[in-house]
């Protein structure tokens, strides 16, 4: 098999085909060849593959690929590189650099960057703590389709952080997270419905059991859910 003479786009496309077939090693060869020609999507894919499977490379290598794509303006790579600086994974931990890259991605409405920025404002990491700004970024993340942002926004509405307590808004955003299969969101909804509409608890129970059928690892989460609703019994 020869991969010389192919364009970066063609190398990337073939890499995706091999990846879909489960041939990760050959896919990596194609992505690396394309990445050496400054192909942004290949650089991004290599970083993500390494993070998902440490046997393929080190966190430092992943950060290097993300950096190349981030410097070329890719928002997902900027978000992922920022998260690595936030966690000190593959790079020296730096809230300042995390904020730099995450902010660049958030300016392009990258869903997870908006969530990470919300977290930074919530915790006061590299920025002055502001629950109001944290909530704004979590809501924007949710609106861009990120269920984690939805869960975080719902939690703030539930607790009245950065806003007045608003059970209706909390329910709205927990439902978004629950629709993505988040078991914790179902438990939080149960807490709300115990106060507002206990007749809806059986519906949540049914949804949780459906999740369990697909993933038995959620058994502990389900036990917590059952403890929450035990007041009905």
Secondary structure by P-SEA (a helix, b strand, c coil): cccccccaaaaaaaaaaaaaacaaaaaaaaaaaaaaaccaaaaaaaaaaaaaccccccaaaaaaaaaaaaaaccaaaaaaaaaaaaacccccccaaaaaaaaaaaaaacaaaaaaaaaaaaaacccccccaaaaaaaaaaaaaaccaaaaaaaaaaaaacccccccaaaaaaaaaaaaaaccaaaaaaaaaaaaaccccaaaaaaaaaaaaaaacccaaaaaaaaaaaacccc
